[in-house]
Amino acid sequence: MVDRVFSAAFGLFMFAMGLDIPEDQQQTCLELSESFWIQTSLVNDYYSWEREHQAASDHHHTSVTNAIWVLMEKHSMSCDEAKAVCRERIRQYAAEYLQVLETVKARDDLCRDAKFLLDVQKFAISGNAAWSVQCYRYHPEQEFIPAHVEMAKAVWADETTGLDVVPKQLANGTALRDETKPNGIVVKGSTEQDMAAVRDVPALGTKVCTFLLLLD
């Protein structure tokens, strides 16, 4: 089940972290990561279902490229039943990957960079879940707090190499009322507490975060 999409993402991980992993070990890492990639894909399908289903309906498509749709259509499940199965599979694959990591520690056929990459991927499990439960792509009804606006402006400024082309609104129509100042990205409504909440978020515990965030 390890396909070219997973291979590309794996390569991006390596590049982003500046890791040097021999080619033969890269394939081994991909195989060991199978449960991780499946879990990540299922989390995406679970949280993107409403958005993708609506998009398919708007374009009069009869199918949706989503695990929820497969379970409903191929296994005659209701939407709620399909979601419950998807949640359970997500938990199972997360637990399976954590077990894989325990076996990796004792392997002597993997270099340090390979073991490091396999270990750091566990944080993507919780990170992906945390992003999915609060991102505006899947939850457009949420409102931006000042800290969110400041981060959006900072990202935009970085991507446009500092040019004064900050958008007047974000993708979901939320207006950016405050202006970017020449000496830094500042939002008048943000407080020190807002920014501390962003800066000081601890690394999420993989087991706890993944399992709890997926509960109804």
C-alpha positions in Angstrom: 0.0 0.0 0.0 3.0 2.2 0.0 2.6 4.2 -3.3 4.3 7.1 -5.1 2.4 9.7 -3.0 3.9 8.3 0.2 7.3 8.1 -1.4 7.1 11.7 -2.4 6.1 12.8 1.1 8.8 10.7 2.6 11.3 12.4 0.3 10.0 15.8 1.3 10.5 14.9 5.0 14.1 13.9 4.3 14.8 17.1 2.4 13.1 19.4 5.0 15.1 17.9 7.8 18.4 17.7 5.9 18.7 13.9 6.5 21.1 11.5 4.6 19.6 8.1 4.4 21.0 5.4 2.0 18.6 4.5 -0.8 18.1 0.9 0.3 17.3 2.1 3.8 14.8 4.6 2.4 12.7 1.7 1.0 12.9 -0.1 4.4 11.8 3.1 6.1 8.8 3.4 3.7 7.8 -0.2 4.5 8.1 0.3 8.2 6.1 3.6 7.9 3.1 2.0 6.1 0.8 2.1 9.2 1.8 5.8 9.7 0.9 6.8 6.2 -2.4 4.9 6.2 -3.3 6.5 9.6 -2.5 9.9 8.2 -4.6 9.4 5.1 -7.5 8.1 7.2 -7.4 11.2 9.5 -7.5 13.4 6.4 -10.4 11.4 5.0 -12.3 11.6 8.3 -12.1 15.3 8.7 -12.4 16.3 5.0 -15.5 14.1 4.4 -18.1 16.9 4.7 -16.1 19.3 2.5 -15.3 16.6 -0.2 -18.9 15.2 -0.2 -20.3 18.7 -0.6 -17.8 19.5 -3.5 -18.8 16.2 -5.2 -22.5 17.1 -4.9 -21.9 20.6 -6.2 -20.2 19.1 -9.3 -22.8 16.3 -9.7 -20.2 13.6 -9.1 -21.5 10.2 -8.0 -18.4 9.2 -6.0 -16.0 10.7 -3.5 -12.4 9.8 -3.2 -12.7 9.2 0.5 -12.6 6.2 2.8 -16.0 7.2 4.3 -17.6 6.9 0.9 -15.9 3.6 0.2 -17.2 2.2 3.5 -20.7 3.5 2.8 -20.9 2.4 -0.8 -19.0 -0.9 -0.8 -20.0 -2.1 2.7 -23.6 -0.7 2.8 -22.9 1.4 5.9 -24.5 4.6 7.1 -22.4 7.7 7.3 -22.2 7.4 11.1 -21.3 3.8 10.9 -18.6 4.5 8.3 -17.2 7.3 10.5 -17.1 5.0 13.5 -15.2 2.3 11.6 -12.8 5.0 10.2 -12.1 6.3 13.8 -11.4 2.8 15.0 -9.0 2.1 12.1 -7.2 5.4 12.8 -6.6 4.3 16.4 -5.4 0.9 15.4 -2.9 2.2 12.8 -1.6 4.8 15.3 -1.0 2.1 17.9 0.5 -0.2 15.3 3.0 2.5 14.3 4.0 3.1 17.9 4.7 -0.6 18.1 6.8 -0.4 15.0 8.9 2.3 16.6 9.7 0.0 19.5 11.1 -2.6 17.2 13.2 0.0 15.3 15.2 0.8 18.4 16.9 -2.6 18.3 17.6 -2.7 14.6 21.2 -2.4 13.5 20.5 -2.2 9.7 19.3 1.4 9.9 21.4 4.5 10.2 20.8 7.2 12.8 19.1 9.5 10.3 16.7 6.7 9.3 15.8 6.0 12.9 15.4 9.7 13.6 13.0 10.2 10.7 10.9 7.2 11.7 10.7 8.5 15.3 9.9 12.1 14.4 7.0 11.0 12.2 5.1 10.0 15.4 4.7 13.7 16.1 3.0 14.2 12.7 0.3 11.8 13.9 -0.8 14.1 16.7 0.1 17.2 14.7 -2.1 16.2 11.8 -5.0 15.4 14.1 -4.6 18.7 16.0 -4.6 20.7 12.7 -7.6 18.8 11.3 -9.8 19.5 14.3 -9.3 23.3 14.2 -8.3 24.3 10.7 -10.5 26.7 8.8 -10.4 24.4 5.7 -12.6 21.9 7.5 -14.2 24.2 10.0 -15.1 27.5 8.2 -17.5 28.4 11.0 -14.7 29.1 13.4 -13.7 32.7 14.1 -10.1 34.0 14.0 -8.6 35.2 17.2 -6.0 38.0 16.9 -3.1 35.5 17.2 -4.4 33.6 14.2 -4.6 36.8 12.2 -1.0 37.7 13.2 0.3 34.3 12.1 -1.5 34.5 8.8 0.0 37.9 8.1 3.5 36.7 9.1 3.2 33.7 6.7 1.9 36.0 3.9 4.7 38.5 4.4 7.3 35.7 4.4 6.0 34.2 1.2 5.9 37.5 -0.6 9.5 38.4 0.5 8.4 41.3 2.6 6.4 43.1 -0.1 3.4 45.2 1.1 0.8 43.0 -0.4 -1.0 41.6 2.6 -4.4 40.4 1.5 -7.5 42.2 2.8 -9.1 38.9 3.7 -8.3 35.3 4.1 -9.7 32.4 2.1 -12.8 32.0 4.1 -13.7 35.8 3.8 -12.4 36.8 7.2 -11.2 40.4 6.9 -7.7 41.4 8.1 -8.5 44.7 9.6 -5.1 45.7 11.0 -2.3 46.8 8.8 1.2 45.3 8.7 3.7 47.8 10.2 7.2 48.3 8.6 9.0 47.2 11.8 7.2 43.9 12.1 4.0 42.0 11.9 1.7 43.5 14.5 -2.0 43.0 15.2 -3.4 45.7 17.5 -6.0 43.4 19.0 -3.6 40.6 20.0 -2.4 40.4 23.5 0.7 38.9 25.1 -1.5 36.1 26.3 -2.6 35.3 22.8 0.9 35.0 21.5 2.1 33.1 24.6 -0.6 30.6 23.8 0.9 30.1 20.4 4.5 30.1 21.4 4.2 27.9 24.4 2.1 25.0 23.1 4.0 21.9 24.2 4.6 18.9 21.9 1.4 16.9 21.9 1.6 13.4 23.4 1.1 11.0 20.5 -1.0 8.4 22.2 -3.2 10.8 24.3 -3.7 13.5 21.6 -4.4 11.1 18.8 -6.9 9.0 20.7 -8.7 11.8 22.5 -9.1 14.1 19.6 -10.8 11.5 17.5 -13.5 10.8 20.1 -17.0 12.2 19.4 
